[in-house]
Amino acid sequence: MPKTDAHRLQCMEIWGGNELANNSISMGGLDAWVEARPHENSAAGGDVYYLSSCATGRITRILLADVSGHGNQVAEIARTLRTLMREHVNHIDQRKFIRRMNEAFTAQSSSGIFATAVACTYFAPTGELSLCNAGHPPPMIFRAKSRRWQMLDDVDDPTPKGDNIPLGILDMASYEQFRVRLDDGDRVLCYTDSLVESRDETGELLGPAGLLSILNQMPDAPSGEFIPLLIESLKRHVGDSLAADDMTILLFATNPETAHSSFFTRAWAPIRVLGNAIKWRSDGTKRIPLPEFSLANLGGAIFPFLSRTKR
C-alpha cells in the first residue's frame, strides 16, 4: 500500500484508530510512521493506536494498545481511548491518563477484556520523553550517537516503574513512568506482540532480544523507509508466522524543525481549548480538556523559558 504525504497534526487533534494504516505523521518536535495490518486482511483489528497534539503544539502523546477481543468490543474500546486522549490532550504528566485507561478496562473486566499498552508523552521544549508500559513488549530506542538500538526499558532512570501489568487486570494497579531525553536523530520503535511472538522455522520464539538483534543488523536507512525494511528483515527470520496476528509498528523520531511553537500558536491556545471543549461536549465528551495546572504547562505556554521547570 503506497504511503501518503505526512499528515501534520493540528493543535488538539487526535489521530488514529484500529484500522488498516500506512501513514506518516508530523507533530511538535517529532515525526512518526505507523504501519497497521489487522489479521487476515481485515479492515480493523485489535491493535489500537493514537497520536495527539496539545493546544500549544508542545505536548505530543503516542498510545499503542493491544486489546483482547474482536469486532464491536474493540471498536467500543477504541472510541473510549480516543475520548480519554481528548480529555488529557493538554497534560504533560500522563499518569492520570494511564489510571483512567485502567479504570475503563477494569469496568469491563466481566467481559474478559484487557489490554497491554505503551503510552509515550514527548515535551518538545525539553526534549524529554515520558513512557509508561502496561504489560506491553518493550519499545526500542536508537541512539544516533552510538548508532545502536537498545531496549528502552534498559535506560537508567531511578524512577519507580510500578506494577505496569496489563490494563483491566487490577483496579488499584500502580502505573509509573520513566523519563529519557531524546537527542537529534534518535528514534523510538513501538510495536505489538506479533513481532516478538513470531517463530522461525525451528519453532523458536523471536522475543525482544531477537528483535533487538535484527534491528542492530539492519543497514542504516532514513526513518521514512525503516518500517518496510524491518518487515522484510523479520520475514527472512520468521517467514509467514509474522502474519499470524494483528501487527502494528509505530516509529517516531526527533525533528528539531518542528520543536518550537510560535508565539501566535501559544497565545491562541486558550481560545482553542474553549472552542474544542464546546465542540467535544456537543459530541458527548463529558470532561473538558483543561490543561494541567503546572508552571511548565501554563507559564511555559506564554514564557518559553518556564517550560524548563518541568521535572
Backbone hydrogen bonds, N-H to C=O, Kabsch-Sander energy under -0.5 kcal/mol:
donor,donor_aa,acceptor,acceptor_aa,energy
4,T,22,N,-0.7
7,H,24,S,-3.2
8,R,6,A,-0.6
9,L,7,H,-0.7
9,L,26,S,-2.8
12,M,53,S,-1.7
12,M,54,C,-0.6
13,E,10,Q,-1.9
15,W,51,L,-3.1
17,G,49,Y,-2.2
20,L,43,A,-1.8
21,A,36,A,-2.0
23,N,34,V,-2.1
25,I,32,A,-3.2
26,S,7,H,-2.9
27,M,30,L,-3.0
29,G,27,M,-1.0
30,L,27,M,-0.6
31,D,253,A,-2.5
32,A,25,I,-3.3
33,W,251,L,-2.8
34,V,23,N,-2.7
35,E,249,I,-2.7
36,A,21,A,-2.6
37,R,247,M,-3.5
41,N,38,P,-1.0
42,S,39,H,-1.3
45,G,18,N,-2.7
48,V,65,A,-3.1
49,Y,17,G,-2.7
50,Y,63,L,-2.3
51,L,15,W,-2.6
52,S,61,R,-2.2
53,S,13,E,-1.4
54,C,59,I,-1.9
57,G,54,C,-0.8
60,T,58,R,-0.6
60,T,122,Y,-2.6
61,R,52,S,-1.8
62,I,120,C,-3.0
63,L,50,Y,-2.9
64,L,118,V,-2.1
65,A,48,V,-3.0
66,D,116,T,-2.7
67,V,46,G,-3.0
67,V,65,A,-0.6
68,S,114,F,-2.7
73,Q,70,H,-1.4
75,A,71,G,-2.1
76,E,72,N,-2.4
77,I,73,Q,-2.0
78,A,74,V,-2.8
79,R,75,A,-1.8
80,T,76,E,-2.1
81,L,77,I,-2.7
82,R,78,A,-2.0
83,T,79,R,-2.1
84,L,80,T,-2.1
85,M,81,L,-2.3
86,R,82,R,-2.2
87,E,83,T,-2.3
88,H,84,L,-1.5
89,V,86,R,-1.2
91,H,88,H,-1.8
98,I,94,Q,-2.1
99,R,95,R,-2.2
100,R,96,K,-2.4
101,M,97,F,-2.0
102,N,98,I,-2.3
103,E,99,R,-2.3
104,A,100,R,-2.1
105,F,101,M,-2.1
106,T,102,N,-2.8
107,A,103,E,-2.0
108,Q,105,F,-1.1
109,S,106,T,-1.8
111,S,108,Q,-1.7
112,G,109,S,-1.8
113,I,108,Q,-1.2
115,A,167,L,-1.8
116,T,66,D,-1.7
117,A,134,A,-1.5
118,V,64,L,-2.4
119,A,132,C,-2.4
120,C,62,I,-3.0
121,T,130,S,-2.5
122,Y,60,T,-3.2
123,F,121,T,-0.5
123,F,128,E,-2.4
124,A,58,R,-2.5
124,A,122,Y,-0.8
126,T,123,F,-1.2
127,G,123,F,-1.6
128,E,123,F,-1.1
129,L,180,V,-3.3
130,S,121,T,-2.8
130,S,128,E,-0.5
131,L,178,F,-2.7
132,C,119,A,-2.4
134,A,117,A,-3.3
134,A,132,C,-0.6
135,G,133,N,-0.9
135,G,164,N,-1.6
136,H,117,A,-0.6
140,M,189,L,-2.3
141,I,150,Q,-3.2
142,F,187,R,-3.0
143,R,141,I,-0.6
143,R,148,R,-2.3
144,A,142,F,-0.6
147,R,143,R,-2.1
148,R,143,R,-0.9
150,Q,141,I,-1.9
152,L,139,P,-2.9
154,D,151,M,-1.7
155,V,152,L,-1.4
157,D,155,V,-0.7
163,D,174,S,-2.2
164,N,174,S,-1.5
167,L,115,A,-2.6
169,I,166,P,-1.2
173,A,170,L,-1.5
175,Y,173,A,-0.6
176,E,161,K,-1.1
176,E,174,S,-0.6
178,F,131,L,-2.3
180,V,129,L,-2.2
182,L,127,G,-2.9
183,D,181,R,-0.5
186,D,183,D,-2.3
187,R,142,F,-1.8
188,V,252,F,-2.8
189,L,140,M,-3.1
190,C,188,V,-0.5
190,C,250,L,-3.1
192,T,248,T,-1.6
195,L,192,T,-1.6
197,E,193,D,-2.2
198,S,195,L,-0.7
200,D,204,E,-2.0
203,G,200,D,-2.1
206,L,198,S,-2.6
207,G,196,V,-2.9
210,G,206,L,-1.1
211,L,207,G,-2.1
212,L,208,P,-2.6
213,S,209,A,-2.0
214,I,210,G,-2.0
215,L,211,L,-2.5
216,N,212,L,-2.0
217,Q,213,S,-0.7
217,Q,214,I,-0.9
218,M,214,I,-0.9
218,M,215,L,-0.7
225,E,222,P,-1.7
226,F,222,P,-0.5
226,F,223,S,-1.2
227,I,223,S,-0.6
229,L,225,E,-1.2
230,L,226,F,-2.5
231,I,227,I,-2.5
232,E,228,P,-2.0
233,S,229,L,-2.2
234,L,230,L,-2.6
235,K,231,I,-2.4
236,R,232,E,-1.5
237,H,233,S,-0.8
237,H,234,L,-0.9
238,V,234,L,-2.9
239,G,235,K,-2.0
241,S,238,V,-1.5
242,L,239,G,-1.1
243,A,240,D,-1.8
244,A,241,S,-1.4
247,M,37,R,-2.0
249,I,35,E,-2.7
250,L,190,C,-3.1
251,L,33,W,-2.5
252,F,188,V,-2.4
253,A,31,D,-2.7
254,T,186,D,-1.7
255,N,29,G,-2.5
258,T,255,N,-1.7
259,A,256,P,-1.2
261,S,259,A,-0.6
266,R,262,S,-2.2
267,A,263,F,-2.9
268,W,264,F,-1.8
269,A,266,R,-1.1
272,R,268,W,-2.0
273,V,269,A,-2.7
274,L,270,P,-2.3
275,G,271,I,-2.8
276,N,272,R,-2.9
277,A,273,V,-2.1
278,I,274,L,-2.1
279,K,275,G,-2.1
280,W,276,N,-3.3
281,R,277,A,-2.2
282,S,278,I,-1.6
283,D,279,K,-1.0
284,G,281,R,-1.2
285,T,280,W,-2.7
290,L,288,I,-2.6
292,E,90,N,-1.9
294,S,292,E,-1.7
298,L,294,S,-2.7
299,G,294,S,-0.6
299,G,295,L,-0.8
300,G,295,L,-1.4
301,A,297,N,-0.6
302,I,298,L,-0.6
302,I,299,G,-1.2
303,F,299,G,-3.2
306,L,303,F,-2.3
307,S,304,P,-1.8
308,R,305,F,-1.3
309,T,306,L,-1.8
310,K,307,S,-1.4
